[in-house]
Amino acid sequence: MTKLEKKNKPKVSDWTAIDLKNWREGHSFNQIEAAAAIGIGRQQWLHMETNRRDVDLVVKLACIGYDTLKSA
C-alpha cells in the first residue's frame, strides 16, 4: 500500500453499530431509507449496523449533518 492510499483510507468513527441503529430508529427509518438519507448504499448501511464493518467517520458526519439540516 502506498502512502497516498493510506491517506485516502476512510477513517473509523467512534460510533458503534448500536449508535447507527439508534440514529436510524430515532428518525423512524428502515435501513433503506436511512442509507438513502445520507447517500450510501443499503448494503454498506447493513454491514455497519450489523457490526460486520466499522462505522466510517464520513457516515457519522453525514448523520450529524442530516440532523443539522432537518433542525434548521
The 8 nearest C-alpha neighbors of each residue, nearest first, counted from 0:
[[1, 4, 2, 5, 3, 6, 8, 7],
 [2, 0, 4, 3, 5, 6, 7, 8],
 [1, 3, 5, 4, 6, 0, 7, 8],
 [4, 2, 6, 1, 5, 7, 0, 8],
 [3, 5, 7, 1, 6, 2, 0, 8],
 [6, 4, 2, 8, 3, 7, 1, 0],
 [7, 5, 3, 4, 8, 2, 9, 1],
 [8, 6, 4, 5, 9, 3, 10, 2],
 [7, 9, 5, 6, 4, 10, 3, 11],
 [10, 8, 7, 55, 11, 56, 57, 6],
 [9, 11, 56, 55, 8, 12, 57, 7],
 [10, 12, 55, 56, 54, 53, 9, 13],
 [13, 11, 56, 14, 55, 54, 10, 59],
 [12, 14, 15, 11, 54, 56, 59, 55],
 [15, 13, 12, 18, 54, 16, 59, 19],
 [14, 16, 18, 17, 54, 19, 13, 53],
 [15, 17, 48, 19, 50, 18, 47, 49],
 [16, 18, 20, 15, 19, 21, 48, 14],
 [19, 17, 21, 15, 20, 16, 14, 22],
 [18, 20, 16, 22, 17, 21, 48, 23],
 [19, 21, 17, 23, 22, 18, 24, 48],
 [20, 22, 18, 24, 23, 19, 25, 17],
 [23, 21, 25, 19, 20, 24, 18, 26],
 [24, 22, 20, 28, 26, 25, 21, 33],
 [23, 25, 27, 21, 26, 22, 28, 20],
 [26, 24, 22, 23, 27, 21, 28, 20],
 [25, 27, 24, 28, 23, 22, 33, 21],
 [28, 26, 24, 25, 23, 29, 22, 33],
 [29, 27, 26, 23, 32, 33, 24, 30],
 [28, 30, 32, 31, 33, 27, 23, 24],
 [31, 29, 33, 32, 34, 28, 41, 44],
 [30, 32, 34, 41, 33, 29, 35, 28],
 [33, 31, 35, 29, 28, 34, 30, 36],
 [34, 32, 36, 30, 35, 28, 31, 23],
 [33, 35, 39, 31, 41, 36, 32, 37],
 [34, 36, 38, 32, 37, 33, 39, 31],
 [37, 35, 33, 34, 38, 32, 65, 39],
 [36, 38, 35, 34, 61, 39, 62, 33],
 [37, 39, 35, 36, 34, 40, 61, 33],
 [40, 38, 34, 37, 35, 41, 43, 44],
 [39, 41, 43, 42, 34, 44, 35, 38],
 [40, 42, 44, 31, 34, 43, 45, 30],
 [41, 43, 45, 44, 40, 46, 39, 34],
 [42, 44, 46, 40, 45, 41, 47, 39],
 [45, 43, 41, 47, 42, 46, 34, 48],
 [44, 46, 42, 48, 43, 47, 49, 41],
 [47, 45, 51, 43, 49, 52, 44, 48],
 [48, 46, 52, 50, 44, 54, 45, 49],
 [47, 49, 16, 45, 50, 46, 44, 19],
 [48, 50, 46, 47, 51, 45, 16, 52],
 [51, 49, 47, 52, 48, 16, 46, 53],
 [52, 50, 46, 49, 47, 53, 48, 45],
 [51, 53, 47, 50, 46, 54, 49, 48],
 [54, 52, 47, 55, 11, 50, 51, 15],
 [53, 55, 47, 12, 11, 14, 15, 52],
 [56, 54, 11, 58, 57, 12, 10, 53],
 [55, 57, 12, 11, 59, 58, 10, 60],
 [56, 58, 60, 55, 59, 61, 9, 10],
 [59, 57, 61, 55, 60, 56, 62, 54],
 [58, 60, 56, 62, 61, 57, 63, 55],
 [61, 59, 63, 57, 58, 62, 64, 56],
 [60, 62, 64, 58, 63, 59, 37, 57],
 [63, 61, 65, 59, 64, 60, 58, 66],
 [62, 64, 60, 66, 65, 61, 67, 59],
 [65, 63, 61, 67, 62, 66, 60, 68],
 [64, 66, 62, 68, 63, 67, 61, 69],
 [67, 65, 63, 69, 64, 68, 70, 62],
 [66, 68, 64, 70, 65, 69, 63, 71],
 [67, 69, 65, 71, 70, 66, 64, 63],
 [68, 70, 66, 67, 71, 65, 64, 63],
 [69, 71, 67, 68, 66, 65, 64, 63],
 [70, 68, 69, 67, 66, 65, 64, 63]]
